[in-house]
Amino acid sequence: MHDPVPRLPSLLEAVLSVGTDLELRATLQHIVDAAAELTEARYAALDMTDPGRDGLTGIRTAERPEPPAPPEPPESTESPKPPELPELPELVVPIHVDDEVFGDLRLAGKREGPFTDEDEQLVRVLATQAGIAIGNARLYETARQRERWIEGAAAVTTALLSGESAADALMTVAERARRLAEASAGVILQPTEDGGMEIVTASTLDDPGDIVGVVIEPGSPVLEQLLGGEPVFIDDTATDPRMTTRVRHRFGPSMMLPLQAGGRLLGTLALPRRRGGRPYTAVERLLATQFASQAALALVHAEAQHSRERLAVYEDRDRIARDLHDLVVQRLFATGMMLESTQRRSAGTGDTDKDVHAMLGRAVDELQSTVQEVRTAIFALQQPPADAPTTFRGKVLREAAGAVLGFQPSTRFTGAVENRLAEPVAGRLLTALRRALTAASRRAGVSRVEITVDVTAPLPDGRPGVRLTVFDDGEAGNGHAEGGGSEGGAGTTVTWQSPL
């Protein structure tokens, strides 16, 4: 028997070394290396009972040594039998962490003879200290993970409440979650009208173009859980029978987490790793689920904040429209009435008075045009969002605003266009307007475009009709007219008309 006392300093050094690092993998490597050095074993390994819990595989030192080669057999006509390799004696000591068996510390290939009782006693002391060090490393790793996920959730909330668009908000959630989970991709799916789910946002290390738009078709086994707001954890996406998408073969372990707040399902956050990647631990699953819940709540708050901001803008626009109508339009109308009265008094009193009369006439026309434009501006301020006009006037204003001209065209309406103009005439008019604006954008020197929609102008045959006139001051020669038009040296006028 060997006296364990001479090896006591080595034992103390080994015990101290296993607690010098708080990172779990490094701690386990210290344990294996210290056990091999303490017992003079050429081979040492730590086989964990549940590798998936910590996301680690077995920890080893050098490869298992090969036994010495057997002597050459004598020459024989018969085929030699393969030599039997002797088994190396092993020393196996379990490591307990919090009353659970963490794994087995295996030692083999002692340099001088078999393992002794003293070797086993030394390794058991080391294993006891190793259990404490592993427990501390686990606590530290869990605390670090929680800190990262909490910081990530806070960053997402800050970004979402800073006024990002809906698409940017979803990308922020997907990108941050992918990095926190060390996943191959961060994917957000949303329900489709036919009962499936579609990938609407993807953050990947590669080009996400072949992922966005992938649909989980109705009837897929995993859909019932996803649409029900349940998390789904997958060991291998490529082989799991519940997964049916065309990109499943690229991924391994995955988490599919509901983005749900207040009973409302916004979508699903999927975090797949590459095939053969490290499985998600129980702690990672819990933290990712909590992150998804907080991200969903932040998305709802961001949506509500955006709605409040839009409401404030609309209220301000409505106030401006009222002020324009109450002040500007009334003053312009009163001024026009005074000028028109003066024009009637000065009519027919000589050449000079005729000039004055003509000037007053032009002033009255300009005031009437100004009143029309101000009323159009008031109407535009009172419209719902530009992406969803509900009235004919709103659709005309949207076409005018969308023209690639570099400036805003002037738009006037004459008559009760909303009451007198109905489909399909309104649709044909909008098509003609779109073509006229496109033609104007192609002409050189255009700095002014005037659009007029008049439902009081009769057709040449006397029937009631609608007339669209689009004038631009660009160089003539490429004008487009449908239903009648004219071009002159001082710009181009396109006219379109139709029976009501």
Buried (B, 14 or more C-beta within 10 A) or exposed (E): EEEBEEBEEBBEEBBEBBBEBBEBBEBBBBBBBBBBBBBBBBBBBBBBEEBBBBBBEBBBBEEBEEEEEEEEEEEEEEEEEEEEEEEBEBBEBEBBBEEEEBBBBBBBBBEEEEBBEBBBEBBEBBBBBBBBBBBBBBEBBBEEBBEBBBEBBEEBBEBBBEEBEEEEBBBBBBBBBBEBBEBBBBBBBBBBEEEBBBBBBBBBEEEBEEBBEBBBBEEBEBBEBBBEBBBBBBEBBBEBEBBBBEBBEBBBBBBBBBBBBEEEBBBBBBBBBBBEBBBBBEBBBBBBBBBBBBBBBBBBBBBEBBEEEEEEEBEEBEEBBEEBBEEBBEEBEEBBEEBBEBBEEBEEEEEEEEEBBEEBBEBBEEBBBBBBBBBBBBBBBBBEEEEEBEEBBBBBBBBBEEBEBEEEBBBBBBBEBBEBBEEEBBEBBBEBBEBBBEBBBEBEEBEBBBBBBBBEBEBEEEEEBBBBBBBBBBBBEEBBBBBEBEBEEEBBBBBBBBEE
